[in-house]
Amino acid sequence: MVTTNDHIPATSLQNNISVFWHRLAYKHKAAETTLYLMFLSGFLLWDFIEASWQVERVMLIAHLLAGLTVFPLIVGPFWTSHRNLLNRSKKPFLRITGQMTEWLLIVCTLTGVYLMFYGNPGNLIGQINQDVHFYSSILLTPIVFRHAMRWTVLKVFKR
């Protein structure tokens, strides 16, 4: 039997990781809350809102720090573990909204990384990235809400 450095059988360690990963796929509240808070902080940065510079400054820092730390630590692991459910689901609605969520998360993440490194310097590429980031998040938020409606942290509707 193969063992790890701390004398725990490898099969036991692999089994524990597999069980943890499977359970993580159902622990959505932190990931869902993170997405909603990221949307809210990003929405307050939108040009049409015309928030004061003091509000924008705080929201930009919060949005950036959450995107660098909270998103990859909470949403990333949930997203990757939840993909197994998406692939095995027999429910077409959950598969479709899950795939839409996944593609919008990819677009939001890639444009967010671009904006983190380059921002919007006022050129066409910067403006396109900013707009795609914003509009994909506007689509993402209601799709995530509808996808998770029975279990959502926003208990608007009864089961």
Secondary structure in CASP SS format (residue, H / E / C, confidence):
PFRMAT SS
TARGET T0000
AUTHOR 0000-0000-0000
METHOD secondary structure of the structure
MODEL  1
M C 1.00
V C 1.00
T E 1.00
T C 1.00
N C 1.00
D C 1.00
H C 1.00
I C 1.00
P E 1.00
A H 1.00
T H 1.00
S H 1.00
L H 1.00
Q H 1.00
N H 1.00
N H 1.00
I H 1.00
S H 1.00
V H 1.00
F H 1.00
W H 1.00
H H 1.00
R H 1.00
L H 1.00
A C 1.00
Y C 1.00
K C 1.00
H C 1.00
K H 1.00
A H 1.00
A H 1.00
E H 1.00
T H 1.00
T H 1.00
L H 1.00
Y H 1.00
L H 1.00
M H 1.00
F H 1.00
L H 1.00
S H 1.00
G H 1.00
F H 1.00
L C 1.00
L C 1.00
W C 1.00
D H 1.00
F H 1.00
I H 1.00
E C 1.00
A C 1.00
S C 1.00
W H 1.00
Q H 1.00
V H 1.00
E H 1.00
R H 1.00
V H 1.00
M H 1.00
L H 1.00
I H 1.00
A H 1.00
H H 1.00
L H 1.00
L H 1.00
A H 1.00
G H 1.00
L H 1.00
T H 1.00
V H 1.00
F H 1.00
P H 1.00
L H 1.00
I H 1.00
V H 1.00
G H 1.00
P H 1.00
F H 1.00
W H 1.00
T H 1.00
S H 1.00
H H 1.00
R H 1.00
N H 1.00
L H 1.00
L H 1.00
N H 1.00
R H 1.00
S C 1.00
K C 1.00
K C 1.00
P H 1.00
F H 1.00
L H 1.00
R H 1.00
I H 1.00
T H 1.00
G H 1.00
Q H 1.00
M H 1.00
T H 1.00
E H 1.00
W H 1.00
L H 1.00
L H 1.00
I H 1.00
V H 1.00
C H 1.00
T H 1.00
L H 1.00
T H 1.00
G H 1.00
V H 1.00
Y H 1.00
L H 1.00
M H 1.00
F H 1.00
Y H 1.00
G C 1.00
N C 1.00
P C 1.00
G C 1.00
N C 1.00
L H 1.00
I H 1.00
G H 1.00
Q H 1.00
I H 1.00
N H 1.00
Q H 1.00
D H 1.00
V H 1.00
H H 1.00
F H 1.00
Y H 1.00
S H 1.00
S H 1.00
I H 1.00
L H 1.00
L H 1.00
T H 1.00
P H 1.00
I H 1.00
V H 1.00
F H 1.00
R H 1.00
H H 1.00
A C 1.00
M C 1.00
R C 1.00
W C 1.00
T C 1.00
V C 1.00
L C 1.00
K C 1.00
V C 1.00
F C 1.00
K C 1.00
R C 1.00
END
